[in-house]
Every structure is written in C-alpha cells, then in structure tokens.
C-alpha cells in the first residue's frame, strides 16, 4: 500500500494518471501534483497483431449504446446510487475483494478467448448486489456532489480524503471483468450494458468534484473500458460498435477546464495561508514585514512537517536560520522592478518587506501565467507547444517564498491535460478500427487507403488533427499508427490482421 502524507499534496504522484491499476488500496487525497513522464524510446509495432473480423453496422445503427439514450435521462443525483453501491462493496469480505483484485491485472492482459470464465465469475460474484444497485443510477444525470470544498480552509482541503474515488476504480474493474466474461460467452448485450454503466461511472467520478484528481481517475476508468472494447472487437462475433462509440460524449467526459481553474486556486489559497494576497497597498514597514515573514516560515514548516527529503529539510533549515530570507533580498528587489505597482518604490522598502512583496508578486505571476496559457484550446496546442510549456513551466530557480509555493502547489499542466487527449485518441482509434471492420464486411478486404472507407468515415487523430497513418500491405494486413502523446508514447503502431471467414 502506498501511504501519502496528509499535509503534502506535492508528493501525491500521478497514480491516477500512470498505472492506475497498480494503486489499489491507498486512501486518495485532493489535488495531486502530476509530474511529467520521461520520454520513452518508440518501440517496434506490437506483436501479436490486432485481429479484426469483418462486421457490418448494427440494424438499427444504435441497437448497442455505450451511453444512455436521451429519453432515459433523469434529473436525479447519480452519486446516491454510487455511494450506496460502495457501501455494499464494503460489506464484502476483505479476502474476497483481495482475491479479485489480485487476479484482475493478469486476467485483463490475456485474450478474451483465453479467460478462465468460471474462475472470473466466481471472483466477482460477491459484488453482484453492489453492481445491481449501481445500475439503478445509470440514467441519473445530475452530477452534483457538494463536499463543501469551497468553504474549507486550505489546510482542511489538504487533509481531505476521498475514499470514494478509490472505490470507483474498483467498481470499474468489476464492470470491465464482467464485460470480458460476457464477451467470452457471446453475451454481447450484457457486455455492452456493463460498459455503458462503466462510462457513466467514469463521468460521475470525473465530475464529482472539480479537482484534478477526480478528472484523472475518471479518465483512467474510461481508458480501462476502451481497452476492454479493444479486446472485445477482436472476437469473431462481436457486433460492430462504431455508432455506440460515436455516441460517447468524449469532450465533456475528458474536459479539464474547470479542474485546471480549481487547481489554480490551491496556489492562491496557499498564499493566503502564509499571509500573502492580503497585503495592503501602502508600505507596512520592516517590523510588520518581519512578523509576516515569520508567520510564513512557521506556516510553511507546518505544511511540510511530514516531508522527509533532503531538499525540503534543507529548505526548512534555511528558513529557520533566516539564511534563505537574506539570500532573497537582492533577487526580490530585482523582481519588484518588473512590477508596475512597486517599480518606482522599491528603494522605499525595507529588506524584509521587499522579500514579502516579491513573494506575493511572484506567486501571483506564476499562477496567473499558468492559468492564462491553460486557456488555449486543444487545436492550438501543437503549434504553440514550446511557448506554452515555457510559459507554464515553474522553474526550480524561483527567487522567493511565493515562487517556491507555486512550484510545489501547481501541477504539471501539460502532463495532466494530455491524459484526456491521449484517451480521446484511443477512442478515435477504436472508431477507425470499427470503420475498417464495417468496410471489410462490405468489400471482403481492408481498404487501399484510410480515405476510401465505406460506408462510414475514419475519425481523425485528435493529437495530430490528421487521419491516423494507415498503410495496407495486403488485402488482409495493414498498420495503423497514431501520433505520440505527452504521456502515451509507447506502441504507436498497431499491426492489423483481418480474419477472413471461409
């Protein structure tokens, strides 16, 4: 089990982003700092190839739905059903839950036709009532889940645990396994029913709060469901899910704007906690500035008293001795020369007040620059990537206490937002594969080119905003390549093998 300090969200690594299935039992806290993953060398196309079986579109086209039909929507609070389901999961013995989770990863890595169906059924059977209760809220579209976060102090937010997010991931695992078993038994209606419930759970989790953590776990749930669909469409009798996939509201599912804005407030409230954001316009003098700096030092030390790293220990030691404050004086005066409110009054400030005012200025500047560049729409990211990342990067060489707070409290925006884009890419890739299956059902072969698909079009790669790179080698063999995403850089090429029914 991974244990996170209650008072230091900067150490909450991106478990919700990378490898979410490995973190299965730790408590979940608000506002993770998402760190950029290291670049990975691009591998060769994966083996074995992805097997596709020709399959026409369903009749009617929306016989299968991965999202509730609009006439079924009801204005009720979905979290009621989710929380009731979680209470029932909690009544299952710890051993039964552990037995299922211990085997989940291994079972999802093997082809569906090799799944030990009876063992899998036995492992999730104790959770049947919980899934039934969850299903009662499938069509309840109200996502409001008021935890009162807006009224909490900064310290209270840092200490807030969200165990329900963890349980949502476990519910999603159950739904994915149930769908795989249903597919293995050719019970396609049942498989799609569980997937549809899973996508609703993804949305409910993602939007239960406006924290980045909620969004990332919701996106991770959607990713696991899409992986399940990729396994399903390789089965000979799987119906074509092109229109079912097209019906998913992927833009709202993966929308990050509100979460990014919320996360930006953590830096603001951190400044309030340590005495910034409340400084008057008039000069307060050395004595009051020293009191404020002492309060800041004490507050920061309290915030990070559970951190046991050399860098943080050194930082706090410097604060306690006043060495760091002394070192900040000259850089702080230089920084205030860039502030139009203080550039002509820098010489009137005592050393202590110069450090205090510069901390306020640097924290505000970094936070608002970070927030402003997050407003760029997806279609402008690629052409402005270098400028955007430079503007949003919080340098470790910040010169003030405010800059240090910004560096700790603001997550890596590119890494966080790329998760939604990467999973959206997965969705579009699956739609393209289903279009290929539909084309093969009409023609008996894969198309010569991706723009020659019939009767439905391929979808664009949302990262490159161009078609996926398609290359047909033979009428039954092809490759489909995607653009590498920020956090999704492995296996960019699928090798496709069309299975011809004789």
C-alpha positions as CSV (number, residue, x, y, z in Angstrom):
1,X,0.0,0.0,0.0
2,X,1.2,3.5,-0.8
3,X,0.7,5.9,2.0
4,X,0.6,9.6,1.3
5,X,1.4,12.3,3.9
6,X,-1.7,14.1,4.9
7,X,-0.2,17.6,4.7
8,X,1.8,17.5,1.5
9,X,0.0,17.1,-1.8
10,X,3.1,17.8,-3.7
11,X,4.2,14.2,-3.0
12,X,0.9,12.8,-4.4
13,X,2.4,11.4,-7.6
14,X,0.4,10.7,-10.7
15,X,-1.0,7.3,-9.7
16,X,-4.3,8.4,-11.2
17,X,-2.5,9.1,-14.5
18,X,0.1,6.4,-14.8
19,X,-0.5,2.8,-13.8
20,X,-3.8,3.4,-12.0
21,X,-4.5,-0.3,-11.7
22,X,-1.4,-0.8,-9.5
23,X,-2.5,1.5,-6.7
24,X,-5.4,-0.4,-5.4
25,X,-6.0,0.2,-1.7
26,X,-4.4,3.6,-0.5
27,X,-6.6,6.4,0.6
28,X,-7.0,9.2,-2.1
29,X,-6.4,12.8,-1.3
30,X,-7.2,16.0,-3.1
31,X,-5.0,17.9,-5.6
32,X,-2.2,15.7,-6.8
33,X,0.9,17.2,-8.3
34,X,1.3,15.5,-11.7
35,X,4.8,15.2,-12.8
36,X,5.9,14.9,-16.5
37,X,6.9,11.4,-17.5
38,X,10.2,10.8,-19.1
39,X,10.4,10.2,-22.8
40,X,10.4,6.6,-23.9
41,X,12.0,5.3,-27.0
42,X,9.5,4.3,-29.6
43,X,9.2,0.5,-30.0
44,X,8.5,-1.6,-33.0
45,X,4.9,-2.4,-33.8
46,X,3.4,-4.6,-31.1
47,X,3.1,-8.3,-31.5
48,X,0.9,-10.3,-31.9
49,X,-1.2,-8.3,-34.4
50,X,-4.6,-7.0,-33.6
51,X,-7.1,-9.4,-35.1
52,X,-10.2,-7.9,-36.8
53,X,-13.3,-9.7,-38.1
54,X,-15.5,-8.1,-40.7
55,X,-18.7,-7.0,-39.2
56,X,-21.4,-4.7,-40.6
57,X,-23.1,-2.0,-38.7
58,X,-26.0,-3.0,-36.4
59,X,-29.6,-2.6,-37.5
60,X,-30.8,-0.3,-36.2
61,X,-27.5,1.6,-36.0
62,X,-27.9,2.3,-32.3
63,X,-29.0,-1.1,-31.2
64,X,-25.9,-1.1,-28.9
65,X,-25.4,2.0,-26.8
66,X,-22.4,2.9,-24.6
67,X,-24.3,6.0,-23.3
68,X,-27.8,6.1,-22.0
69,X,-30.4,7.0,-24.7
70,X,-31.6,10.6,-24.3
71,X,-35.2,9.6,-23.5
72,X,-33.9,7.6,-20.5
73,X,-32.1,10.6,-18.8
74,X,-33.5,11.5,-15.4
75,X,-32.6,14.6,-13.3
76,X,-31.5,12.8,-10.2
77,X,-28.3,12.7,-8.3
78,X,-26.1,9.9,-9.6
79,X,-23.8,9.9,-6.5
80,X,-26.6,8.5,-4.4
81,X,-26.5,5.2,-6.4
82,X,-22.7,5.2,-6.5
83,X,-22.3,5.7,-2.7
84,X,-25.0,3.0,-2.0
85,X,-23.1,0.6,-4.2
86,X,-19.9,1.4,-2.4
87,X,-21.5,0.6,0.9
88,X,-22.4,-2.8,-0.4
89,X,-18.9,-3.4,-1.7
90,X,-17.6,-2.6,1.8
91,X,-19.7,-5.4,3.2
92,X,-17.9,-8.0,1.0
93,X,-15.0,-9.6,2.9
94,X,-11.6,-8.2,2.5
95,X,-10.3,-11.6,1.4
96,X,-12.9,-11.8,-1.4
97,X,-12.0,-8.3,-2.6
98,X,-8.3,-9.0,-2.5
99,X,-8.8,-12.3,-4.4
100,X,-10.5,-10.4,-7.2
101,X,-8.0,-7.5,-7.3
102,X,-5.0,-9.8,-7.2
103,X,-6.1,-11.6,-10.3
104,X,-7.6,-8.7,-12.2
105,X,-4.4,-7.4,-13.9
106,X,-3.4,-10.9,-15.1
107,X,-6.9,-11.6,-16.5
108,X,-7.1,-8.3,-18.4
109,X,-3.7,-9.0,-20.1
110,X,-4.8,-12.2,-21.8
111,X,-7.1,-12.5,-24.8
112,X,-10.8,-12.9,-24.0
113,X,-11.0,-16.3,-25.5
114,X,-8.3,-17.5,-23.0
115,X,-10.1,-16.1,-20.0
116,X,-10.8,-18.6,-17.2
117,X,-14.5,-17.8,-17.3
118,X,-15.7,-19.8,-14.3
119,X,-12.9,-18.5,-12.0
120,X,-13.6,-15.0,-13.1
121,X,-17.3,-15.3,-12.5
122,X,-16.6,-16.7,-9.0
123,X,-14.3,-13.9,-8.2
124,X,-16.8,-11.1,-8.9
125,X,-19.9,-12.9,-7.9
126,X,-19.9,-11.5,-4.3
127,X,-20.2,-8.0,-5.7
128,X,-23.4,-8.7,-7.8
129,X,-25.7,-6.8,-5.5
130,X,-23.4,-3.7,-5.5
131,X,-23.4,-3.7,-9.3
132,X,-27.2,-4.0,-9.4
133,X,-27.6,-1.0,-7.1
134,X,-25.1,1.0,-9.1
135,X,-27.2,0.2,-12.2
136,X,-30.2,1.9,-10.6
137,X,-28.5,5.2,-11.1
138,X,-27.3,4.6,-14.7
139,X,-29.7,7.2,-16.1
140,X,-29.4,9.7,-13.3
141,X,-27.6,12.6,-14.9
142,X,-27.2,15.1,-12.1
143,X,-23.5,15.1,-11.1
144,X,-23.6,17.5,-8.2
145,X,-21.6,16.2,-5.2
146,X,-21.3,19.0,-2.8
147,X,-18.5,18.3,-0.3
148,X,-18.3,22.0,0.7
149,X,-14.7,22.3,-0.6
150,X,-15.3,26.0,-1.4
151,X,-15.8,26.7,2.3
152,X,-12.9,24.7,3.6
153,X,-9.7,26.3,4.7
154,X,-6.6,25.5,2.7
155,X,-5.3,23.1,5.5
156,X,-8.7,21.3,5.5
157,X,-8.5,20.8,1.8
158,X,-5.1,19.3,2.0
159,X,-6.3,16.9,4.7
160,X,-9.4,15.9,2.8
161,X,-9.6,12.2,1.9
162,X,-11.7,10.9,-0.9
163,X,-12.0,7.1,-0.5
164,X,-15.0,7.1,-2.8
165,X,-12.7,7.8,-5.7
166,X,-10.7,4.7,-4.9
167,X,-13.9,2.6,-4.7
168,X,-15.0,4.0,-8.1
169,X,-11.8,2.4,-9.6
170,X,-12.6,-0.9,-8.0
171,X,-16.2,-0.8,-9.3
172,X,-14.8,-0.1,-12.8
173,X,-12.6,-3.1,-12.5
174,X,-15.6,-5.3,-11.7
175,X,-17.5,-3.9,-14.7
176,X,-14.6,-4.5,-17.0
177,X,-14.2,-8.1,-15.9
178,X,-18.0,-8.7,-16.2
179,X,-17.9,-7.3,-19.7
180,X,-15.0,-9.6,-20.7
181,X,-16.7,-12.7,-19.3
182,X,-19.9,-11.7,-21.2
183,X,-17.9,-11.3,-24.4
184,X,-16.3,-14.7,-23.8
185,X,-19.8,-16.2,-23.6
186,X,-21.1,-14.2,-26.6
187,X,-23.5,-12.3,-24.4
188,X,-22.9,-9.0,-26.2
189,X,-26.0,-7.2,-24.8
190,X,-24.7,-7.9,-21.3
191,X,-21.2,-6.8,-22.1
192,X,-22.4,-3.5,-23.6
193,X,-24.7,-3.0,-20.6
194,X,-21.7,-3.2,-18.2
195,X,-19.6,-1.0,-20.4
196,X,-22.3,1.6,-20.6
197,X,-22.6,1.6,-16.8
198,X,-18.8,1.9,-16.6
199,X,-18.8,5.0,-18.8
200,X,-21.4,6.6,-16.6
201,X,-19.3,5.8,-13.6
202,X,-16.3,7.4,-15.3
203,X,-18.3,10.7,-15.8
204,X,-19.7,10.6,-12.3
205,X,-16.2,10.1,-10.8
206,X,-14.6,12.7,-13.1
207,X,-17.1,15.4,-12.3
208,X,-17.9,14.6,-8.7
209,X,-15.5,17.4,-7.7
210,X,-13.6,19.9,-9.8
211,X,-10.3,18.6,-8.6
212,X,-7.7,17.4,-11.0
213,X,-7.7,14.1,-9.1
214,X,-11.3,13.4,-9.8
215,X,-10.8,14.1,-13.5
216,X,-7.8,11.9,-13.8
217,X,-9.4,8.9,-12.1
218,X,-12.5,9.3,-14.2
219,X,-10.3,9.4,-17.4
220,X,-8.4,6.3,-16.2
221,X,-11.7,4.5,-15.8
222,X,-12.7,5.4,-19.4
223,X,-9.3,4.2,-20.6
224,X,-9.8,0.8,-19.0
225,X,-13.2,0.5,-20.6
226,X,-11.8,1.4,-24.0
227,X,-9.1,-1.3,-23.5
228,X,-11.9,-3.8,-22.8
229,X,-13.6,-2.8,-26.0
230,X,-10.4,-3.3,-28.0
231,X,-10.2,-6.8,-26.6
232,X,-13.8,-7.4,-27.5
233,X,-13.7,-6.3,-31.1
234,X,-11.1,-9.0,-31.8
235,X,-13.7,-11.7,-31.1
236,X,-15.3,-13.2,-34.2
237,X,-18.9,-12.5,-33.2
238,X,-18.5,-9.1,-31.6
239,X,-21.1,-6.6,-33.0
240,X,-19.8,-3.5,-34.7
241,X,-19.7,-0.8,-32.0
242,X,-18.9,2.2,-34.4
243,X,-22.1,4.1,-33.6
244,X,-22.0,3.1,-29.9
245,X,-18.6,4.6,-29.6
246,X,-19.6,7.7,-31.6
247,X,-22.4,8.2,-29.1
248,X,-19.9,8.7,-26.2
249,X,-19.7,12.4,-25.1
250,X,-15.9,12.3,-25.0
251,X,-15.4,16.1,-24.9
252,X,-17.4,16.5,-21.6
253,X,-16.0,13.2,-20.3
254,X,-12.4,14.4,-20.6
255,X,-13.0,18.2,-20.1
256,X,-10.2,19.7,-17.9
257,X,-11.0,23.4,-17.9
258,X,-12.9,23.6,-14.6
259,X,-10.4,21.3,-12.9
260,X,-7.5,23.4,-14.1
261,X,-9.2,26.5,-12.8
262,X,-9.8,24.9,-9.5
263,X,-6.2,23.7,-9.1
264,X,-5.0,27.2,-9.7
265,X,-6.9,28.3,-6.6
266,X,-4.7,26.0,-4.5
267,X,-1.7,28.2,-5.1
268,X,-3.8,31.3,-4.3
269,X,-5.1,29.8,-1.0
270,X,-1.6,28.6,-0.1
271,X,-0.6,32.3,-0.4
272,X,-3.5,33.3,1.8
273,X,-2.4,30.6,4.4
274,X,1.0,32.1,4.7
275,X,-0.1,35.7,4.7
276,X,0.1,36.8,1.1
277,X,-2.8,38.0,-1.0
278,X,-3.9,40.3,1.9
279,X,-1.1,42.8,1.8
280,X,-2.3,46.5,1.8
281,X,-1.2,48.8,-1.0
282,X,0.7,51.1,1.4
283,X,4.1,50.2,2.8
284,X,3.7,48.3,6.1
285,X,7.3,48.8,7.4
286,X,10.1,46.4,8.5
287,X,8.6,45.3,11.8
288,X,5.3,44.2,10.4
289,X,7.0,42.6,7.4
290,X,9.3,40.6,9.7
291,X,6.2,39.3,11.6
292,X,4.6,38.3,8.3
293,X,7.8,36.5,7.2
294,X,8.0,34.7,10.5
295,X,4.3,33.6,10.1
296,X,5.1,32.4,6.6
297,X,8.1,30.4,7.8
298,X,6.1,28.8,10.5
299,X,3.2,28.0,8.2
300,X,5.4,26.5,5.5
301,X,7.2,24.4,8.1
302,X,3.8,23.2,9.4
303,X,2.6,22.4,5.9
304,X,5.7,20.2,5.2
305,X,6.4,18.8,8.6
306,X,5.8,15.3,7.4
307,X,8.1,15.5,4.4
308,X,11.3,13.6,4.8
309,X,13.5,14.6,1.9
310,X,16.9,16.2,1.9
311,X,15.8,19.1,-0.3
312,X,12.8,20.0,1.8
313,X,14.8,19.5,5.1
314,X,17.5,21.8,3.8
315,X,14.9,24.4,2.7
316,X,13.2,24.4,6.1
317,X,16.5,24.6,7.9
318,X,17.5,27.7,5.9
319,X,14.1,29.2,6.7
320,X,14.6,28.7,10.4
321,X,18.0,30.3,10.4
322,X,17.0,33.2,8.2
323,X,19.7,32.5,5.7
324,X,17.3,32.0,2.9
325,X,15.5,35.2,3.6
326,X,18.8,37.1,3.5
327,X,19.6,35.4,0.2
328,X,16.3,36.5,-1.3
329,X,16.7,40.3,-0.7
330,X,18.6,41.3,-3.8
331,X,16.7,39.0,-6.2
332,X,13.4,40.2,-4.6
333,X,14.3,43.9,-5.3
334,X,15.2,43.0,-8.9
335,X,11.9,41.2,-9.3
336,X,9.9,44.1,-7.9
337,X,11.4,46.4,-10.6
338,X,9.2,44.4,-13.0
339,X,6.1,45.1,-11.0
340,X,4.4,48.3,-12.2
341,X,2.9,48.8,-8.7
342,X,6.3,48.8,-7.0
343,X,9.0,49.5,-9.6
344,X,9.3,53.2,-8.5
345,X,9.1,52.5,-4.8
346,X,11.5,49.6,-4.4
347,X,14.1,51.8,-2.6
348,X,11.5,52.7,0.0
349,X,11.0,49.1,1.1
350,X,13.0,47.5,3.9
351,X,14.7,44.3,3.1
352,X,12.0,42.3,4.8
353,X,9.2,44.0,3.0
354,X,10.9,43.6,-0.3
355,X,11.1,39.9,0.2
356,X,7.4,39.8,1.3
357,X,6.2,41.9,-1.6
358,X,8.2,40.0,-4.1
359,X,6.9,36.7,-2.8
360,X,3.3,37.9,-3.4
361,X,4.2,39.2,-6.9
362,X,6.0,36.0,-8.0
363,X,3.3,33.7,-6.7
364,X,0.6,35.7,-8.4
365,X,2.6,36.0,-11.7
366,X,3.3,32.3,-11.9
367,X,-0.2,31.2,-11.0
368,X,-1.9,33.6,-13.5
369,X,0.5,32.9,-16.3
370,X,-0.1,29.2,-15.7
371,X,-3.8,29.7,-15.8
372,X,-3.8,32.0,-18.8
373,X,-1.9,29.6,-21.0
374,X,-4.2,26.7,-20.0
375,X,-7.0,28.5,-21.8
376,X,-5.6,27.7,-25.2
377,X,-7.9,25.3,-27.0
378,X,-6.6,21.9,-28.0
379,X,-6.2,22.8,-31.6
380,X,-3.7,25.5,-30.8
381,X,-1.5,23.3,-28.6
382,X,0.7,21.7,-31.2
383,X,1.6,24.9,-33.0
384,X,2.4,26.7,-29.7
385,X,3.8,23.8,-27.7
386,X,7.2,25.4,-27.0
387,X,5.9,28.8,-26.0
388,X,3.1,27.3,-23.9
389,X,5.3,24.9,-22.0
390,X,7.9,27.7,-21.4
391,X,5.2,30.0,-20.0
392,X,3.7,27.3,-17.8
393,X,6.9,25.8,-16.5
394,X,7.6,26.7,-12.9
395,X,11.4,27.0,-12.7
396,X,13.1,25.5,-9.6
397,X,15.2,28.7,-9.6
398,X,12.3,30.8,-8.3
399,X,13.7,33.6,-6.1
400,X,11.0,34.0,-3.4
401,X,8.9,32.0,-0.9
402,X,5.9,32.7,-3.2
403,X,7.7,31.2,-6.1
404,X,8.6,28.1,-4.0
405,X,4.9,27.7,-3.1
406,X,3.9,28.0,-6.8
407,X,6.4,25.4,-7.8
408,X,5.1,23.0,-5.1
409,X,1.3,23.6,-5.5
410,X,0.8,23.9,-9.2
411,X,0.6,20.5,-11.1
412,X,2.3,19.9,-14.4
413,X,-0.4,21.2,-16.7
414,X,0.8,19.5,-19.9
415,X,1.1,16.1,-18.2
416,X,-2.3,16.4,-16.6
417,X,-4.3,17.6,-19.6
418,X,-2.5,15.2,-22.0
419,X,-4.2,12.3,-20.3
420,X,-7.6,13.3,-21.5
421,X,-6.3,13.9,-25.0
422,X,-4.5,10.5,-25.1
423,X,-7.7,8.6,-24.1
424,X,-9.7,10.6,-26.6
425,X,-7.1,9.4,-29.2
426,X,-7.8,5.9,-28.1
427,X,-11.5,6.4,-28.6
428,X,-11.0,7.8,-32.1
429,X,-8.6,4.9,-32.9
430,X,-11.3,2.4,-31.9
431,X,-13.8,4.1,-34.1
432,X,-11.4,3.9,-37.0
433,X,-10.9,0.1,-36.3
434,X,-14.7,-0.3,-36.3
435,X,-14.9,1.6,-39.6
436,X,-12.3,-0.8,-41.0
437,X,-14.4,-3.8,-39.8
438,X,-17.5,-2.3,-41.5
439,X,-15.6,-1.7,-44.7
440,X,-14.4,-5.3,-44.8
441,X,-17.9,-6.6,-44.3
442,X,-19.0,-4.8,-47.5
443,X,-15.9,-5.5,-49.6
444,X,-14.2,-8.5,-48.1
445,X,-10.9,-6.7,-47.7
446,X,-9.2,-3.8,-46.0
447,X,-9.3,-0.5,-47.9
448,X,-6.4,0.7,-50.0
449,X,-6.4,4.0,-48.1
450,X,-7.9,5.4,-45.0
451,X,-9.9,8.0,-47.0
452,X,-11.5,5.2,-49.1
453,X,-13.5,3.7,-46.2
454,X,-17.2,2.8,-46.8
455,X,-19.9,3.2,-45.6
456,X,-18.6,5.3,-42.6
457,X,-15.6,7.5,-42.2
458,X,-12.5,7.0,-40.1
459,X,-12.0,9.6,-37.3
460,X,-9.1,11.9,-37.1
461,X,-6.2,11.5,-34.7
462,X,-7.1,14.3,-32.1
463,X,-3.4,14.9,-31.3
464,X,-2.1,15.4,-34.9
465,X,-5.6,16.6,-36.1
466,X,-4.9,14.5,-39.2
467,X,-6.0,11.0,-40.2
468,X,-4.3,8.1,-38.5
469,X,-1.4,6.9,-40.6
470,X,-2.7,3.8,-42.4
471,X,-0.7,1.5,-44.6
472,X,-2.2,-1.5,-46.3
473,X,0.4,-4.3,-47.0
474,X,-2.1,-6.9,-48.4
475,X,-5.9,-7.0,-48.6
476,X,-5.8,-8.6,-45.1
477,X,-2.8,-6.9,-43.5
478,X,-2.2,-3.3,-42.6
479,X,-0.7,-1.0,-39.9
480,X,-2.4,1.9,-38.2
481,X,-0.2,4.5,-36.5
482,X,-1.1,7.3,-34.1
483,X,0.8,10.5,-33.1
484,X,2.7,10.1,-29.9
485,X,1.1,11.9,-27.0
486,X,2.8,13.5,-24.0
487,X,2.1,10.6,-21.7
488,X,1.3,7.9,-24.2
489,X,4.5,7.3,-26.2
490,X,4.7,3.6,-26.4
491,X,3.3,1.2,-29.1
492,X,2.3,4.0,-31.6
493,X,1.7,1.4,-34.3
494,X,-1.0,-1.3,-34.5
495,X,-0.5,-4.2,-36.8
496,X,-3.9,-5.3,-38.1
497,X,-4.7,-8.7,-39.4
498,X,-8.1,-9.2,-41.0
499,X,-9.5,-12.6,-40.3
500,X,-11.4,-13.9,-43.4
501,X,-14.3,-16.2,-42.7
502,X,-14.2,-19.2,-45.0
